[in-house]
Every structure is written in structure tokens, then in C-alpha cells.
């Protein structure tokens, strides 16, 4: 059974592909591949929502102490009858709360296209209570489908601490000309293909061994909002003048050649 409600802390990094390869090598004694996908590798494709005046974007961009997003997500290739995950991601400072429920992708579309305000109990889902929260959030903010964001994820779990998870997101791309998730993960790159978004996810604190490895490889904490970066690329001409784009070019990170395995 997929976890539907959880709380954790996240540290984000924007690293080069060289740093990624060496980091994988150095943390391998402590980590194992995620049980999903092939050796912990799979594709994530998410339909994000925003209001016509981009309330969600500005909450995220201005780094409000409390901010939240709504997304409908699938993994790998999923057809219209496959499983989707509808979720609200809330962030207060560095603490992330995620509430999600499972439903068939077809049923998610039926809900989004419904104009009769049916109660959420009329739809097939794994958690009606979470569905009610999603429904309230969507209607309160007047959210509508905004864009699809996709990336290839490499996920690892700690062998001795199940609450420590590390994910690497590569090949980040987005689109807003086709908002059907079942049509795949195609799109334009919104982050330099030579960069990797690294997230360290813990319940409490990052272990000392991992902190030391990150420091030795010059991995500096640096937020890179997938939501803001993709929206700025897709709808930049509709945003107010003076918006400073998210810094997502290779020149913004350490890019000296790292020898894999210290060879």
C-alpha cells in the first residue's frame, strides 16, 4: 500500500552530472536502489495546477513560510486506465507535508471535467478524506491545469535507516501544449541537461557521513523549483516585468572534472 500521508525534511542541491556520478560511487556502501522501477530508476510525469493569476507560482517564488502545490502524477508509461496519484504538497520552512490518494487516471479526468460539483465520494479513490482536502484547495484557489513536468528519477534508500531517501532528477522537461499525462513525458528542457536536481529527504537530520561526502564534492545546498522554472520558460511573457528567473545553468555550479572512484 502506498504511503498517503507523511512528513519529512528536504535538502535540495543543484549539481553537475560529474558530481552526480561520483556521489553515487561514494554513497553506494550506505544506500540501495529504491524498490520501484529498474534499479531505482523510473520516469515521473506530473500535471501541475495554478490559478489564472498564478497564485501558486508567486507563493513559491516569494518563498512564503507556508506554501502548497497541487499535482496529478503518474510513473513511467501509464495509460488512461492506469493508476494516478493526486496530491497536495505543503511546505513550511524546510518541512514538507504530503497528502495524496490513488485513483484511476480516467477517474481523475472525470473529476477535473465535472461541472456539477459532485461530492468526492462519487469518485473512485483510495482516501476520500484526502480527496476532500484536494477538492477544497483546488476550488478555493480556483486552480486549473497549467503544465506537465517530467524527469527521470534515480532513487536510493539507506540500508540501515529507512527514513533516509536520496533522489536524483535528470533530463528535466516541461510542456503546456498537451496536458494529457497518458501522452508521455515529452517536453522542452527547462534545466540545463548537464545539471541534476538532488534531494536529500530525512525525518530528522542528515547523517554525518553523508554531510561529509556532500561537502567533499562541493555540493552546495541550492533550491531549484521545478514548478517556477518550468512556468517561467513556458509563460515568461505573461509574468510581471522584473521577475528574476531561477538560476539553472551549468555555470552556476561547481563544474571541475571529478575523477570517478578517485582513479
C-alpha angles and dihedrals in degrees: 000000000000117000107253104182124033144145129214146147122251134202116193129204135179108213138170123254088250090056090047093054094048093044091054089053095049098045095044094098090060103036141062130196118270111262091239124081124006110317088340094307124125141137122258119204120182135183107214126202133214139162124257089258092045098244092163092050093052093045088055097039093050090047095231113197088244120034136152143192136201122217141165110215140190132181125229116329110345125172128212092275094048129103121280131185119225110196147168114214114199125186128194110181103308097337117100124201117191125189117183143157135198126240138152111277090235090056091050090055091048089055094046093049096044114113097178098077094236116187113261089243086073089070129072110250141142096238122026092186093058089043089057090053091049091048092051093047093048094049096040092054093035090233124189133179108285111171146332120247121193136179142161110250130205108193129190135184127205113254094222103027114050090190094065113086129169124195131188117198117200137175094027114195141163143191140181101184093081117032098180110114094202089064091076140248102299121138147112121296110255095179124048106273088228091064129082127202108225121195124186110199122194140157094226124352137347111259117251095242091058093045090054093050092049091050093047090055093046092243103165123195108254128160118228111181110210089197097052096040095051094044091050090055095045100039105017093129090058095053123089119272115264097042108146108220120232109268103243106148125116092244088069095069139053106279107173115133111270118202110231112239091000091282 
